[in-house]
Amino acid sequence: MPLPSLNLTSDYYTGAHPSLLWEMTICQSLGDGTGAFAKALEKPAAYGRLIADYLQQSFALPRECGEIVEIGGGYGTLMAALLEVLKPQQITMVDISPTLLQKQQERLAQHPITFQRKDIFAWLPTLKRPVDLLILNEIIGDFPTITGLSRASLQAHLQKSQTEPETLGLPSDFSPQELFADAARLISTYNLDLNNLPETFNLNYGALLFIERLAKTQVSRAFITEHGCDTVLPYPFSLYPAIQPESNNLNPRRIQLKDHDEYNIRFDYLEQVAKDLNFKVKRFHLMDILKVRFDDEINYLLTSQQPINEEQEILLEFYEHVAEYQGILLEQ
Ligand SMILES: C[S@@+](CC[C@H](N)C(=O)[O-])C[C@H]1O[C@@H](n2cnc3c(N)ncnc32)[C@H](O)[C@@H]1O
C-alpha cells in the first residue's frame, strides 16, 4: 500500500534565513499603505487597518477587546497597523521562527506584547485562558500537508471506526501509518467529499487538525486567510477570465517557494469541520476586505492584460495575486 508523506516548512522557518521577500505576502505587499501595490485599493491603507475595520464591522469585535493573539506574524506588519485601530488589553505573538520573532519584537517595540517562540501545535493545547481574537494570516498553507494520499488505499481505512489520536503532539511526529489512519479519521468523521479528486491527492491535514484543536480552547474568534484551491472571485472580478484562480480543482496545489514548499487550501473542508464542531462560520474573498478599485483603468487592464507602464504592471500583478486568496472567520 503506498504511504503518503508530509510536507513541512518548520525546518525552513526555524533555520538561519527565513524570509518573506520571496513570497510577497499580501500584508507585506501593502506595507504601510503608501506603496505601489496599495494604489489598487479604493482607499490606500495598510493591511492591518483594513483587517481591524472588517473585524469590527463583520465580526462585532469591540475596539477595546480582551486578548488578541497573532500566530506567524512575519515581520509584525499586520499587528503594527491593527494596533492603530484596536486597543486590546493583552497582545501575544506566537511564532516558530526565532529570526522572524526577533523582527516582530523590533517592529512592535513600543507595544506591551508577549512574544512566544512556539510551534502552534505545541502552543495551542497549553492555552487555557479566554482569547478574543486569534489571527492566522497566510500561515495555514505552511501547516503540515499530507501529499500523495491514495483514494483506493483510503477506502479500506474508511470502513474502520477511527478515534482521534490521544497525543496532542506535533503532526510531524506521526509515523506515515498514523498519518494515513488519521487522514482517514478526518475524512470519515467529517464526511469530507472525495468526489472530483484525482486518484492521488493532497490533504491540508495541519489546517484541519488546527480547527479540531481550536474547538477545545476558549478562543472566541479566529481570522484565517490563505491561498485557496476552491476560490471563486466575487463580482465584478468574476467577469475577467485572465484573473480567475487557476487552481480551482479542489486538490491543494503545491506552491514552490525559496527553500520550502507550501500548499494552497481547500476551504470547503475547513468550513465543514468547523461547522461540525459548532463554530459559526463566515467565508470571504480577500477582495471583500481589501476593497480593491474597480474603475475604467482597472477594467481596461483586466480586459486587455496590457499594462502600459510600470505602475499598471504592479496593479495587474496585485489583482492576479489577490485573486486566489480567501479566508474564513470562525466564532465559538
Ligand atoms: C508566510 S509567513 C506569513 C507572515 C505574515 N502573517 C504575513 O502575512 O505577512 C508564515 C509565518 O508563520 C510562521 N509559522 C509557520 N509555521 C508555524 C507554526 N507551525 N507555528 C507557528 N508559526 C509558524 C512563520 O515563521 C512566519 O512568521
The ligand as a Tripos MOL2 file, in Angstrom:
@<TRIPOS>MOLECULE
LIG
   27    29     1     0     0
SMALL
NO_CHARGES

@<TRIPOS>ATOM
      1 C1          4.1570   33.0260    5.1110 C.3       1 LIG1
      2 S1          4.6180   33.7460    6.6260 S.3       1 LIG1
      3 C2          3.2690   34.8970    6.8700 C.3       1 LIG1
      4 C3          3.6880   36.1050    7.6690 C.3       1 LIG1
      5 C4          2.6210   37.1450    7.9250 C.3       1 LIG1
      6 N1          1.4860   36.5870    8.6340 N.3       1 LIG1
      7 C5          2.1850   37.8270    6.6570 C.2       1 LIG1
      8 O1          1.0050   37.6680    6.2630 O.co2     1 LIG1
      9 O2          2.9930   38.5280    6.0430 O.co2     1 LIG1
     10 C6          4.3030   32.4550    7.7930 C.3       1 LIG1
     11 C7          4.6060   32.8250    9.2340 C.3       1 LIG1
     12 O3          4.1480   31.7540   10.0770 O.3       1 LIG1
     13 C8          5.2050   31.2970   10.9200 C.3       1 LIG1
     14 N2          4.9570   29.8470   11.1070 N.ar      1 LIG1
     15 C9          4.9860   28.8820   10.1620 C.ar      1 LIG1
     16 N3          4.6410   27.6940   10.6910 N.ar      1 LIG1
     17 C10         4.3640   27.9230   12.0040 C.ar      1 LIG1
     18 C11         3.9350   27.0820   13.0770 C.ar      1 LIG1
     19 N4          3.7450   25.7600   12.9070 N.pl3     1 LIG1
     20 N5          3.7310   27.6370   14.2900 N.ar      1 LIG1
     21 C12         3.9500   28.9690   14.4910 C.ar      1 LIG1
     22 N6          4.3580   29.8090   13.4990 N.ar      1 LIG1
     23 C13         4.5640   29.2910   12.2670 C.ar      1 LIG1
     24 C14         6.4670   31.6590   10.1580 C.3       1 LIG1
     25 O4          7.6080   31.7280   10.9830 O.3       1 LIG1
     26 C15         6.0630   33.0290    9.5790 C.3       1 LIG1
     27 O5          6.1860   34.0550   10.5330 O.3       1 LIG1
@<TRIPOS>BOND
     1     1     2 1
     2     2     3 1
     3     2    10 1
     4     3     4 1
     5     4     5 1
     6     5     6 1
     7     5     7 1
     8     7     8 2
     9     7     9 1
    10    10    11 1
    11    11    12 1
    12    11    26 1
    13    12    13 1
    14    13    14 1
    15    13    24 1
    16    14    15 ar
    17    14    23 ar
    18    15    16 ar
    19    16    17 ar
    20    17    18 ar
    21    17    23 ar
    22    18    19 1
    23    18    20 ar
    24    20    21 ar
    25    21    22 ar
    26    22    23 ar
    27    24    25 1
    28    24    26 1
    29    26    27 1
@<TRIPOS>SUBSTRUCTURE
     1 LIG1         1 GROUP 0 **** ****
